[in-house]
Amino acid sequence: MQYDVIVIGSGPGGYVAAIRCAQLGLKTAVIEKYSTFGGTCLNVGCIPSKALLDTSEHYHNAAHNFADHGISLDSLKIDVKKMIDRKNDVISQNTAGITYLFKKNKIDSFEGLGSFVDKNTIKIEKEGADAQEIKGKNIIIATGSKPTALPFLPIDKKRIITSTEALQLEEIPKSLIVIGGGVIGLELGSVYARLGSKVSVVEYAKSIIPTMDASLGKELQRVLKKHLGFEFFLGHKVTGATTKGDEVTVTAEDAKGKEVSFQGDYCIVAVGRTAYTEGLGLDKIGIETEERGNKIPVNEHLETSVEGVYAIGDVIKGAMLAHKAEDEGIFVAERIAGQKPHIDYNAIPGVVYTWPEVAAVGQTEEQLKEAGKKYKTGSFSFKASGRAKASGDTDGFVKVLADAETDEVLGVHMIGPRAADMIAEAVMALEYRASAEDIGRICHAHPTYTEAFKEAALAATDNRAIHA
């Protein structure tokens, strides 16, 4: 065998798996079909969307909030080209970083489409070059996902677009229709709403971010409507979309079955993502994907039905999160090296990078009720936070769910300033099986946003919040 491990895909799961394999002394190769490393996350997902969210947040604050601080600006405008150029530069910096890490760790990389010849042989095909084959004792499939398309709604990538095209728009739409009230749709909708677009969200479920605790979706909907002018059409089933000139018309049925329509300059289809397994040649080694979501079945060791072939990240069960893929990449690398790693999927956080940010870990109230689990809850509003008042970010709250008998923290749900960073403390609490009282007795610096977590924990412990 030429390699101990061959990784197909260089997204967060793939490149992290490769680096950990190399750290463990395994001779490692990575195959990437595109010309840059990083997969969806670094090129057309997490990183570029956060770059645009950051730019749009600065602009929105300058336009709407600076005056409260005594800062006056004249003739404020957005340079769309420069905004996109900056986003592209951020991407380049990150992808270059992976190239450096591969060289540092002596990882061989190949550009092209990797497919199975047999369970230990991978063929690499690149346009304009001869195909080549490499062999490995172990193969890690880390090919990620792609935006889900609706069969009755063709995406033309011009006016009816996915998140990929939404990151490259050359203008600020006057009006934007977002199909899907999940993370991707709300983040991209926020970018353009801050820059002046009228955003309409059409969602089949009866709430936005429906997989998270219901209280978070309710508060986020209120805030986005109040501060950014979002319009929400929940319980609506999209039936089609047509383009005429520069206008898109989306048709749908409302909760009562009545047909309604929406007009906009662009329509972003953000109804989720589907595992990407095209061209892998899984059939040649006897792997069948699941009918729903096209995912690859794996066992508790993330090994497929074929010995020595593993799969991680978006191509397997579970939430499609970059940090989940990273942990799974490390898990598989250490399994191959003979170690006994562990992942607690209940302690993997989820984040929505709107403003305020939304973050959660552990069980939701709805899940605890369904399971018949006895629990207690404590909440603390950012309206009562000194730090939040000082920065003018008083929307949102922190909610702590704890076992009614043992006081063990079962779930933490936040919507507020810098929740994406604050959730790490809650993840640690779950990992170490902390009680709500443990959190309440930890000294938190003042004034900080994290004090809201302490106060919520105190509220869950005999209703002891100090500032509520």
LUMGULUM-178325 format. One line per 3 residues: number of its first residue (from 1); for each residue x, y, z of C-alpha. Coordinates in steps of 0.05 Angstrom, whole numbers, always signed. Each point is the difference from the previous one (the first is absolute). Example, Ala and Ser with C-alpha at 12.3 -4.5 7.8 and 13.67 -1.06 7.14 Angstrom:
1) +246,-90,+156  +27,+69,-13
// end
This chain:
1) +0,+0,+0  +24,+70,-17  -38,+32,+57
4) -27,-19,+68  -59,+47,-10  -31,+34,-61
7) -50,+55,+14  -50,+18,-55  -20,+73,+10
10) +36,+58,+34  -56,+34,+37  +1,+9,+76
13) -9,-75,+11  +50,-22,-53  +57,+48,+12
16) -4,-8,+76  -2,-76,-7  +62,+3,-45
19) +39,+44,+48  -17,-44,+60  +19,-62,-39
22) +67,+31,-17  +11,+21,+72  -10,-73,+20
25) +55,-22,-48  -45,-26,-56  +21,+13,-72
28) -58,+40,-26  -27,+26,-67  -58,+47,-14
31) -40,+3,-65  -39,+64,-16  -41,+9,-63
34) +6,+76,+1  +61,+43,-8  -2,+26,+72
37) -4,-37,+66  -53,+12,+53  -64,-28,-31
40) -67,+35,+5  +16,+31,+68  +60,+41,-20
43) -18,+14,-72  -75,+9,-5  -28,-10,+70
46) +19,+16,+71  +60,+46,-12  -25,+44,-58
49) -69,+7,+31  +31,+24,+66  +43,+50,-39
52) -63,+29,-33  -38,-1,+66  +57,+39,+32
55) +1,+52,-55  -76,+8,+0  -1,+5,+76
58) +50,+58,-2  -41,+35,-53  -66,-10,+37
61) +30,+26,+65  +28,+61,-36  -68,+14,-32
64) -44,-13,+61  +38,-3,+65  +60,+47,-4
67) -43,+61,+13  -17,-28,+69  +74,+1,+16
70) +8,+72,-23  +33,-20,-66  -26,+36,-62
73) +13,-22,-72  -18,+33,-65  -13,-34,-67
76) +7,-70,+25  +3,-52,-56  +21,-71,-13
79) +51,-20,-52  -26,-68,-21  +62,-18,-41
82) +46,+16,+57  -44,-40,+48  +4,-61,-45
85) +75,+10,-12  +12,+1,+75  -41,-63,+8
88) +42,-34,-54  +64,+22,+34  -24,-31,+65
91) -12,-65,-38  +70,+2,-30  +33,+11,+67
94) -35,-61,+29  +11,-47,-58  +73,+20,-3
97) +4,-18,+74  -22,-71,-16  +53,-6,-55
100) +52,+21,+51  -25,-51,+51  +2,-56,-51
103) +73,+16,-17  +18,+8,+74  -29,-69,+15
106) +29,-33,-63  -69,-17,-28  -3,-15,-75
109) -56,+34,-37  -32,-16,-67  -48,+42,-41
112) -55,-37,-36  -62,-43,+9  +15,-60,+44
115) -39,-64,-11  +5,-72,+24  +31,-53,-44
118) -1,-48,+59  -1,+11,+75  +74,+17,+1
121) +10,+33,-68  -22,+70,-18  +0,+27,-71
124) +13,+74,-8  -27,+34,-62  +14,+72,-18
127) -21,+35,-64  +58,+8,-47  +44,-51,+36
130) +9,-75,-1  -36,-40,+54  +42,-28,+55
133) -11,-50,+56  +24,-1,+72  -8,-54,+53
136) -15,+6,+74  -12,-47,+59  -57,+45,+25
139) -45,+48,-38  -38,+58,+32  -59,+28,-40
142) -8,+73,+16  -35,+28,-62  -50,+44,+36
145) -66,+24,-27  -33,+45,-51  -62,+45,+3
148) -64,-40,-6  -41,+15,-63  -75,-4,-3
151) -21,-43,-60  -56,+48,-20  +43,+62,+7
154) +59,+4,-49  +60,+40,+23  +26,+44,-57
157) +57,+29,+43  -18,+69,-26  -65,+21,+34
160) -20,-65,+34  +63,-15,+39  +32,-41,+56
163) +44,+24,+57  +60,-7,-46  -24,+53,-50
166) -27,+43,+57  +72,+10,+23  +19,+30,-67
169) -56,+50,-16  +24,+63,-35  -58,+43,+25
172) -43,+9,+62  -69,-26,-18  -58,+46,+13
175) -40,-61,+20  +22,-71,+16  -41,-63,+10
178) +31,-53,+44  -30,-70,-3  +17,-32,+66
181) +1,+28,+70  +61,-39,+23  +71,+21,+16
184) +25,+13,-71  -61,+39,-23  -3,+45,+61
187) +75,+15,-1  +0,+19,-74  -66,+37,+8
190) +32,+40,+57  +59,+20,-44  -44,+32,-52
193) -54,+27,+47  +55,+39,+37  +22,+29,-67
196) -71,+23,-17  -36,-60,-33  -71,-16,+17
199) +3,-73,+21  -58,-49,-1  +9,-68,+31
202) -46,-56,-23  +4,-61,+46  -39,-65,-1
205) +5,-11,+75  -39,+42,+49  +63,+31,+30
208) +69,+22,-22  +62,-40,+20  -50,-57,+15
211) +53,-49,+24  +20,+45,+58  -37,+16,+65
214) -66,+33,-19  +14,+60,+45  +62,+18,-42
217) -39,+1,-66  -55,+42,+30  +49,+52,+26
220) +42,+1,-63  -61,+11,-43  -21,+59,+43
223) +68,+32,-3  +11,-9,-75  -69,+28,-14
226) +11,+60,+47  +71,+20,-18  +9,-24,-72
229) -71,+1,-27  -3,-74,-16  -67,-27,-22
232) -16,-71,+19  -49,-47,-34  -1,-62,+42
235) -39,-63,-14  +6,+14,-74  +13,-55,-51
238) +39,+26,-60  -28,-27,-66  +44,+33,-52
241) +39,+60,-25  +6,+36,-67  +44,+55,-26
244) -21,+56,-46  +55,+50,-16  +30,+23,+65
247) -58,-24,+43  -12,-66,+34  -70,-24,+20
250) -5,-54,+53  -67,-35,+8  -22,-36,+64
253) -59,-26,+39  -13,+31,+67  -21,-38,+63
256) -73,-2,-25  +19,-25,-69  -11,+67,-34
259) +48,+16,-57  +44,+61,+11  +59,+30,-37
262) +61,+42,+16  +42,+44,-46  +73,+18,+8
265) +65,+16,-37  +30,-66,+23  -22,-64,+33
268) +48,-39,+45  -18,-74,+7  +25,-19,+69
271) -39,-64,+17  +59,-40,+26  +58,-39,-27
274) +9,-70,-30  +60,-46,+10  +47,+4,-60
277) +20,-70,-24  -2,+9,-76  +57,-32,-38
280) +28,-36,+61  -14,-69,-29  -29,-26,+64
283) -37,-54,-38  +68,-31,-20  +14,-17,+73
286) -71,-17,+20  -20,+62,+39  -72,+23,-8
289) -23,+69,+22  -63,+14,+39  -61,+21,-40
292) -12,+61,+43  +56,+51,-6  +46,-46,-39
295) +41,-14,+63  +51,-55,+10  -18,-49,+56
298) +55,-10,+52  +8,-37,+66  +19,+29,+68
301) +72,+4,-23  -21,+40,-62  +21,-59,-43
304) -42,-18,-61  -24,-70,-17  +68,-9,-34
307) +58,-12,+49  +52,+55,-1  -46,+50,-35
310) -26,+55,+45  -46,+60,-11  -6,+65,+39
313) -35,+67,+0  -59,+19,-44  +1,-67,-38
316) -23,-38,+63  -56,+6,+51  -8,+59,+46
319) +3,+75,-4  +38,+30,-59  +50,+41,+40
322) +73,+15,-15  +21,-11,+72  -37,-67,+3
325) +39,-21,-62  +66,+22,+32  -13,-41,+63
328) -19,-60,-43  +64,+8,-41  +42,-2,+63
331) -42,-58,+27  +13,-43,-62  +74,+18,-3
334) +9,-22,+72  -41,-64,-12  +45,-18,-58
337) +61,+12,+44  -27,-49,+52  -25,+51,+51
340) -69,+1,+32  -29,+70,-11  -71,+22,+17
343) -50,+50,-27  -60,+24,+41  -49,+21,-54
346) -45,+31,+52  +55,+50,+16  +10,+26,-71
349) -25,+72,-3  -41,+32,-55  +6,+74,-19
352) -37,+49,-44  +43,+61,-17  -56,+51,-5
355) +0,+60,+47  -15,-14,+54  +36,-66,-7
358) -36,-65,+19  +36,-59,+32  -21,-64,+34
361) +26,-65,+27  -33,-61,+32  -75,-14,+4
364) -56,+48,-18  -62,+8,+43  -40,-34,-54
367) +46,-61,+2  -2,-4,+76  -76,+3,+0
370) -5,-53,-53  +47,-45,+40  -40,+11,+63
373) +62,+27,+35  -12,+41,+63  +39,+65,-6
376) +3,+71,+26  +16,+63,-39  +33,+66,+13
379) +3,+60,-47  +34,+66,+2  -12,+58,-48
382) +55,+42,-30  -43,+61,+17  +25,-10,+71
385) +73,-7,-20  +45,+60,+14  +48,-19,-56
388) -57,-7,-49  -28,+68,+20  +68,+31,-11
391) +5,-28,-71  -73,+10,-17  -11,-75,-12
394) -57,-15,+47  -41,-47,-43  -2,-73,+19
397) +10,-45,+60  +37,-61,+27  -41,-61,+21
400) +28,-57,+42  -35,-67,+5  +20,-45,+58
403) -22,-67,+28  -54,+11,+52  +32,-49,+49
406) +75,+1,-12  +7,+73,-26  +44,-26,-57
409) -1,+48,-59  -39,-33,-57  -2,+57,-51
412) +19,+72,-9  -33,+46,-51  +24,+71,-14
415) -20,+57,-45  +40,+63,+11  +65,+36,-13
418) +60,-46,-12  -41,-62,+16  +42,-39,-50
421) +60,+10,+45  -37,-6,+66  -28,-69,-16
424) +69,-31,+10  -8,+7,+76  -66,-37,-5
427) +32,-55,-42  +52,-9,+54  -54,-3,+52
430) -33,-58,-37  +65,-36,-13  +18,+1,+74
433) -72,-12,+21  -3,+64,+41  -61,+19,+41
436) -35,+67,-8  +25,+18,+69  +72,-14,-23
439) -9,+53,-54  -33,+48,+48  +58,-5,+49
442) +54,+13,-52  +26,+72,+3  -14,+34,-66
445) +36,+65,-18  -42,+63,+4  -24,+31,-44
448) -5,-56,-52  -54,-32,-41  +16,-67,+32
451) -29,+24,+66  -67,-13,-33  +17,-74,-1
454) +17,+1,+74  -64,+36,+16  -42,-49,-41
457) +34,-58,+38  -16,+34,+66  -72,+8,-24
460) -3,-75,-13  +26,-12,+70  -56,+19,+48
463) -14,+64,-39  +62,+35,+27  +18,+48,-56
466) +27,+64,+30  -16,+52,-53  -66,-27,-27
// end
